């Protein structure tokens, strides 16, 4: 009878995902193939470091017939991780750490793809170390890890800010392709893989779930990604795919060109496999995020490129106190376009105070820009050396322009105050704003009469009252995004701005609030100001633009 009760208890604990005894981690290596398991999950890797099965409670979650758990990149062609050897770093009953090594390939980085499994987590940690050991620069357009799972089981996708059913190939075969990875369903609605793009430094997980199982990428830190505070990228999309883009050209950021000797660690992050109903799974993921953040930086990484002794930076922003503060160590790059180093960003509190914790030691540029007010061209910058165990203090001043006659929006590098900017990403919104539009200062409403993007060729107008007083005016036009556009700014028939913008590929890929930011400051001479009604024309001859804020200042 006692034996039967013990067996029943074992089955019950296993069913609910708990370990009846101390879990042990085991690794079996066969050539370049490997199997690693604990009491929660078993992963069977092929010799090319991709996965064949991910077994959770006896169910294989890995997609069949397609590659999964693969690392790839592109730069005038596709490249896929091609290991030549496998190495064990640590192997105990409580933790196993191993990696595959790719080396000696012309024009390609030497890459270590690491996996670490611990006894008490239903998942496995991963990170990739890239090194340019060549005598010449090595380049990348993008690089990422991609995980594909069983679409018939994990039917729901989420990136923390958006959740829903992800379509399958069968679903999309019924659709009409309208542009890059964008489809129209027979009922007239649209789906794009860009629907689930997100500001990656503002989320800590992305994944798929359903029917009692989940598969998530949990990121306690985003320090290793390319791009700046507003970097957007793909997270989950059709056919049950979860991606972790280390860097990419999506939404206005460049590719990577690394000089000889450059090295970088992307990660670590956790591949987490919770079980339960949908609500329980999301709660488990949120709890796991908090747990992983408390462990960061991870002690299991023993590499000079990943220091575990870290420092702090704090300070205050005066003037416009609502600000984003950015800290980055690739000092030869601007923060929004950085790809070579490590970057941290945070928002000030109501008093203007900010703080960075767990910062890698080194030399940094540090900058602050406003997220309120009208100082769209305001930026304060300094440098700082971070030391392990020490706190550095850096203060900033962000001037707020005075003598403002009128304004639309706020200086936050987003179109967030304008119509439709609060809608979920989707191709449908691109064509809703009118080609011709008139906004009247004092009677029009920015949330109803000014749109998130000027997405069609034509002219938008701002009409306002002014008095010719002999003073010039300063017109600030901050662009939150642009798609290969030509914008002419014409005040009372006088062209004061004529600008061609690069293509950040944001608006037509369903970005609703930003892409690559550009501050433009135009001078309106005193002779161009009239008493009574004044008119500004924003004429788009090609492309699309998205506005952050527009303001008129008496000089």
GIZI-V181625 format. One record per residue. N is the residue number from 1. RES is the residue in one letter. SS is DSSP state (2 for helix, 1 for strand, 0 for the rest). Layout:
n:N res:RES ss:SS
n:N res:RES ss:SS
This chain:
n:1 res:X ss:0
n:2 res:X ss:2
n:3 res:X ss:2
n:4 res:X ss:2
n:5 res:X ss:2
n:6 res:X ss:2
n:7 res:X ss:2
n:8 res:X ss:2
n:9 res:X ss:2
n:10 res:X ss:2
n:11 res:X ss:2
n:12 res:X ss:2
n:13 res:X ss:2
n:14 res:X ss:2
n:15 res:X ss:2
n:16 res:X ss:0
n:17 res:X ss:0
n:18 res:X ss:0
n:19 res:X ss:0
n:20 res:X ss:0
n:21 res:X ss:0
n:22 res:X ss:0
n:23 res:X ss:0
n:24 res:X ss:0
n:25 res:X ss:0
n:26 res:X ss:1
n:27 res:X ss:1
n:28 res:X ss:1
n:29 res:X ss:1
n:30 res:X ss:1
n:31 res:X ss:0
n:32 res:X ss:0
n:33 res:X ss:1
n:34 res:X ss:1
n:35 res:X ss:1
n:36 res:X ss:1
n:37 res:X ss:1
n:38 res:X ss:0
n:39 res:X ss:0
n:40 res:X ss:0
n:41 res:X ss:1
n:42 res:X ss:1
n:43 res:X ss:1
n:44 res:X ss:1
n:45 res:X ss:1
n:46 res:X ss:0
n:47 res:X ss:0
n:48 res:X ss:0
n:49 res:X ss:0
n:50 res:X ss:0
n:51 res:X ss:1
n:52 res:X ss:1
n:53 res:X ss:1
n:54 res:X ss:1
n:55 res:X ss:1
n:56 res:X ss:1
n:57 res:X ss:0
n:58 res:X ss:0
n:59 res:X ss:1
n:60 res:X ss:1
n:61 res:X ss:0
n:62 res:X ss:1
n:63 res:X ss:0
n:64 res:X ss:0
n:65 res:X ss:0
n:66 res:X ss:0
n:67 res:X ss:0
n:68 res:X ss:0
n:69 res:X ss:0
n:70 res:X ss:1
n:71 res:X ss:1
n:72 res:X ss:1
n:73 res:X ss:1
n:74 res:X ss:1
n:75 res:X ss:0
n:76 res:X ss:0
n:77 res:X ss:0
n:78 res:X ss:1
n:79 res:X ss:1
n:80 res:X ss:1
n:81 res:X ss:0
n:82 res:X ss:0
n:83 res:X ss:0
n:84 res:X ss:0
n:85 res:X ss:1
n:86 res:X ss:1
n:87 res:X ss:1
n:88 res:X ss:1
n:89 res:X ss:1
n:90 res:X ss:1
n:91 res:X ss:1
n:92 res:X ss:0
n:93 res:X ss:0
n:94 res:X ss:0
n:95 res:X ss:1
n:96 res:X ss:1
n:97 res:X ss:1
n:98 res:X ss:1
n:99 res:X ss:1
n:100 res:X ss:1
n:101 res:X ss:1
n:102 res:X ss:1
n:103 res:X ss:0
n:104 res:X ss:0
n:105 res:X ss:0
n:106 res:X ss:0
n:107 res:X ss:0
n:108 res:X ss:0
n:109 res:X ss:0
n:110 res:X ss:1
n:111 res:X ss:1
n:112 res:X ss:1
n:113 res:X ss:1
n:114 res:X ss:1
n:115 res:X ss:1
n:116 res:X ss:1
n:117 res:X ss:1
n:118 res:X ss:1
n:119 res:X ss:0
n:120 res:X ss:0
n:121 res:X ss:0
n:122 res:X ss:0
n:123 res:X ss:1
n:124 res:X ss:1
n:125 res:X ss:1
n:126 res:X ss:1
n:127 res:X ss:1
n:128 res:X ss:1
n:129 res:X ss:1
n:130 res:X ss:1
n:131 res:X ss:1
n:132 res:X ss:0
n:133 res:X ss:0
n:134 res:X ss:0
n:135 res:X ss:0
n:136 res:X ss:0
n:137 res:X ss:0
n:138 res:X ss:1
n:139 res:X ss:1
n:140 res:X ss:1
n:141 res:X ss:0
n:142 res:X ss:1
n:143 res:X ss:1
n:144 res:X ss:1
n:145 res:X ss:1
n:146 res:X ss:1
n:147 res:X ss:1
n:148 res:X ss:1
n:149 res:X ss:1
n:150 res:X ss:0
n:151 res:X ss:0
n:152 res:X ss:0
n:153 res:X ss:0
n:154 res:X ss:0
n:155 res:X ss:0
n:156 res:X ss:1
n:157 res:X ss:1
n:158 res:X ss:1
n:159 res:X ss:0
n:160 res:X ss:0
n:161 res:X ss:0
n:162 res:X ss:0
n:163 res:X ss:1
n:164 res:X ss:1
n:165 res:X ss:1
n:166 res:X ss:0
n:167 res:X ss:0
n:168 res:X ss:0
n:169 res:X ss:2
n:170 res:X ss:2
n:171 res:X ss:2
n:172 res:X ss:2
n:173 res:X ss:0
n:174 res:X ss:0
n:175 res:X ss:0
n:176 res:X ss:1
n:177 res:X ss:1
n:178 res:X ss:1
n:179 res:X ss:1
n:180 res:X ss:0
n:181 res:X ss:0
n:182 res:X ss:1
n:183 res:X ss:1
n:184 res:X ss:1
n:185 res:X ss:0
n:186 res:X ss:0
n:187 res:X ss:0
n:188 res:X ss:0
n:189 res:X ss:0
n:190 res:X ss:1
n:191 res:X ss:1
n:192 res:X ss:1
n:193 res:X ss:2
n:194 res:X ss:2
n:195 res:X ss:2
n:196 res:X ss:2
n:197 res:X ss:0
n:198 res:X ss:1
n:199 res:X ss:1
n:200 res:X ss:2
n:201 res:X ss:2
n:202 res:X ss:2
n:203 res:X ss:0
n:204 res:X ss:0
n:205 res:X ss:1
n:206 res:X ss:1
n:207 res:X ss:1
n:208 res:X ss:1
n:209 res:X ss:1
n:210 res:X ss:1
n:211 res:X ss:0
n:212 res:X ss:0
n:213 res:X ss:1
n:214 res:X ss:1
n:215 res:X ss:1
n:216 res:X ss:1
n:217 res:X ss:1
n:218 res:X ss:1
n:219 res:X ss:0
n:220 res:X ss:0
n:221 res:X ss:0
n:222 res:X ss:0
n:223 res:X ss:0
n:224 res:X ss:0
n:225 res:X ss:0
n:226 res:X ss:0
n:227 res:X ss:0
n:228 res:X ss:0
n:229 res:X ss:0
n:230 res:X ss:0
n:231 res:X ss:0
n:232 res:X ss:1
n:233 res:X ss:1
n:234 res:X ss:0
n:235 res:X ss:0
n:236 res:X ss:1
n:237 res:X ss:1
n:238 res:X ss:0
n:239 res:X ss:0
n:240 res:X ss:0
n:241 res:X ss:1
n:242 res:X ss:1
n:243 res:X ss:1
n:244 res:X ss:1
n:245 res:X ss:1
n:246 res:X ss:1
n:247 res:X ss:1
n:248 res:X ss:0
n:249 res:X ss:0
n:250 res:X ss:2
n:251 res:X ss:2
n:252 res:X ss:2
n:253 res:X ss:0
n:254 res:X ss:0
n:255 res:X ss:0
n:256 res:X ss:1
n:257 res:X ss:1
n:258 res:X ss:1
n:259 res:X ss:0
n:260 res:X ss:0
n:261 res:X ss:0
n:262 res:X ss:0
n:263 res:X ss:1
n:264 res:X ss:1
n:265 res:X ss:1
n:266 res:X ss:1
n:267 res:X ss:1
n:268 res:X ss:1
n:269 res:X ss:1
n:270 res:X ss:1
n:271 res:X ss:1
n:272 res:X ss:1
n:273 res:X ss:0
n:274 res:X ss:0
n:275 res:X ss:1
n:276 res:X ss:0
n:277 res:X ss:0
n:278 res:X ss:2
n:279 res:X ss:2
n:280 res:X ss:2
n:281 res:X ss:2
n:282 res:X ss:2
n:283 res:X ss:2
n:284 res:X ss:2
n:285 res:X ss:2
n:286 res:X ss:2
n:287 res:X ss:2
n:288 res:X ss:2
n:289 res:X ss:2
n:290 res:X ss:2
n:291 res:X ss:2
n:292 res:X ss:2
n:293 res:X ss:2
n:294 res:X ss:2
n:295 res:X ss:2
n:296 res:X ss:0
n:297 res:X ss:0
n:298 res:X ss:0
n:299 res:X ss:0
n:300 res:X ss:0
n:301 res:X ss:0
n:302 res:X ss:0
n:303 res:X ss:0
n:304 res:X ss:0
n:305 res:X ss:0
n:306 res:X ss:0
n:307 res:X ss:0
n:308 res:X ss:0
n:309 res:X ss:0
n:310 res:X ss:0
n:311 res:X ss:1
n:312 res:X ss:1
n:313 res:X ss:1
n:314 res:X ss:1
n:315 res:X ss:1
n:316 res:X ss:1
n:317 res:X ss:1
n:318 res:X ss:1
n:319 res:X ss:1
n:320 res:X ss:0
n:321 res:X ss:0
n:322 res:X ss:0
n:323 res:X ss:1
n:324 res:X ss:1
n:325 res:X ss:1
n:326 res:X ss:1
n:327 res:X ss:1
n:328 res:X ss:1
n:329 res:X ss:0
n:330 res:X ss:0
n:331 res:X ss:0
n:332 res:X ss:0
n:333 res:X ss:0
n:334 res:X ss:0
n:335 res:X ss:2
n:336 res:X ss:2
n:337 res:X ss:2
n:338 res:X ss:0
n:339 res:X ss:0
n:340 res:X ss:0
n:341 res:X ss:0
n:342 res:X ss:0
n:343 res:X ss:1
n:344 res:X ss:1
n:345 res:X ss:1
n:346 res:X ss:1
n:347 res:X ss:1
n:348 res:X ss:0
n:349 res:X ss:0
n:350 res:X ss:0
n:351 res:X ss:0
n:352 res:X ss:0
n:353 res:X ss:1
n:354 res:X ss:1
n:355 res:X ss:1
n:356 res:X ss:1
n:357 res:X ss:1
n:358 res:X ss:1
n:359 res:X ss:1
n:360 res:X ss:0
n:361 res:X ss:0
n:362 res:X ss:1
n:363 res:X ss:1
n:364 res:X ss:1
n:365 res:X ss:1
n:366 res:X ss:1
n:367 res:X ss:1
n:368 res:X ss:1
n:369 res:X ss:1
n:370 res:X ss:1
n:371 res:X ss:0
n:372 res:X ss:0
n:373 res:X ss:0
n:374 res:X ss:0
n:375 res:X ss:0
n:376 res:X ss:0
n:377 res:X ss:0
n:378 res:X ss:0
n:379 res:X ss:1
n:380 res:X ss:1
n:381 res:X ss:1
n:382 res:X ss:1
n:383 res:X ss:1
n:384 res:X ss:1
n:385 res:X ss:1
n:386 res:X ss:1
n:387 res:X ss:0
n:388 res:X ss:0
n:389 res:X ss:0
n:390 res:X ss:0
n:391 res:X ss:1
n:392 res:X ss:1
n:393 res:X ss:1
n:394 res:X ss:0
n:395 res:X ss:0
n:396 res:X ss:1
n:397 res:X ss:1
n:398 res:X ss:1
n:399 res:X ss:0
n:400 res:X ss:0
n:401 res:X ss:0
n:402 res:X ss:0
n:403 res:X ss:0
n:404 res:X ss:1
n:405 res:X ss:1
n:406 res:X ss:1
n:407 res:X ss:1
n:408 res:X ss:1
n:409 res:X ss:0
n:410 res:X ss:0
n:411 res:X ss:0
n:412 res:X ss:0
n:413 res:X ss:0
n:414 res:X ss:0
n:415 res:X ss:0
n:416 res:X ss:0
n:417 res:X ss:0
n:418 res:X ss:0
n:419 res:X ss:1
n:420 res:X ss:0
n:421 res:X ss:0
n:422 res:X ss:0
n:423 res:X ss:0
n:424 res:X ss:0
n:425 res:X ss:0
n:426 res:X ss:0
n:427 res:X ss:2
n:428 res:X ss:2
n:429 res:X ss:2
n:430 res:X ss:2
n:431 res:X ss:2
n:432 res:X ss:0
n:433 res:X ss:0
n:434 res:X ss:0
n:435 res:X ss:0
n:436 res:X ss:0
n:437 res:X ss:1
n:438 res:X ss:1
n:439 res:X ss:1
n:440 res:X ss:1
n:441 res:X ss:0
n:442 res:X ss:0
n:443 res:X ss:0
n:444 res:X ss:0
n:445 res:X ss:0
n:446 res:X ss:2
n:447 res:X ss:2
n:448 res:X ss:2
n:449 res:X ss:2
n:450 res:X ss:0
n:451 res:X ss:1
n:452 res:X ss:0
n:453 res:X ss:0
n:454 res:X ss:1
n:455 res:X ss:0
n:456 res:X ss:0
n:457 res:X ss:0
n:458 res:X ss:1
n:459 res:X ss:1
n:460 res:X ss:1
n:461 res:X ss:1
n:462 res:X ss:1
n:463 res:X ss:1
n:464 res:X ss:1
n:465 res:X ss:1
n:466 res:X ss:1
n:467 res:X ss:0
n:468 res:X ss:0
n:469 res:X ss:0
n:470 res:X ss:0
n:471 res:X ss:0
n:472 res:X ss:0
n:473 res:X ss:1
n:474 res:X ss:1
n:475 res:X ss:1
n:476 res:X ss:1
n:477 res:X ss:1
n:478 res:X ss:1
n:479 res:X ss:1
n:480 res:X ss:1
n:481 res:X ss:1
n:482 res:X ss:1
n:483 res:X ss:1
n:484 res:X ss:1
n:485 res:X ss:1
n:486 res:X ss:1
n:487 res:X ss:1
n:488 res:X ss:1
n:489 res:X ss:1
n:490 res:X ss:1
n:491 res:X ss:1
n:492 res:X ss:0
n:493 res:X ss:0
n:494 res:X ss:1
n:495 res:X ss:1
n:496 res:X ss:1
n:497 res:X ss:1
n:498 res:X ss:1
n:499 res:X ss:1
n:500 res:X ss:1
n:501 res:X ss:0
n:502 res:X ss:0
n:503 res:X ss:1
n:504 res:X ss:0
n:505 res:X ss:0
n:506 res:X ss:0
n:507 res:X ss:2
n:508 res:X ss:2
n:509 res:X ss:2
n:510 res:X ss:0
n:511 res:X ss:0
n:512 res:X ss:0
n:513 res:X ss:0
n:514 res:X ss:0
n:515 res:X ss:0
n:516 res:X ss:0
n:517 res:X ss:0
n:518 res:X ss:1
n:519 res:X ss:1
n:520 res:X ss:1
n:521 res:X ss:1
n:522 res:X ss:1
n:523 res:X ss:1
n:524 res:X ss:1
n:525 res:X ss:0
n:526 res:X ss:2
n:527 res:X ss:2
n:528 res:X ss:2
n:529 res:X ss:0
n:530 res:X ss:0
n:531 res:X ss:0
n:532 res:X ss:1
n:533 res:X ss:1
n:534 res:X ss:1
n:535 res:X ss:1
n:536 res:X ss:1
n:537 res:X ss:1
n:538 res:X ss:1
n:539 res:X ss:1
n:540 res:X ss:1
n:541 res:X ss:1
n:542 res:X ss:1
n:543 res:X ss:1
n:544 res:X ss:1
n:545 res:X ss:1
n:546 res:X ss:1
n:547 res:X ss:1
n:548 res:X ss:1
n:549 res:X ss:1
n:550 res:X ss:1
n:551 res:X ss:1
n:552 res:X ss:1
n:553 res:X ss:1
n:554 res:X ss:1
n:555 res:X ss:0
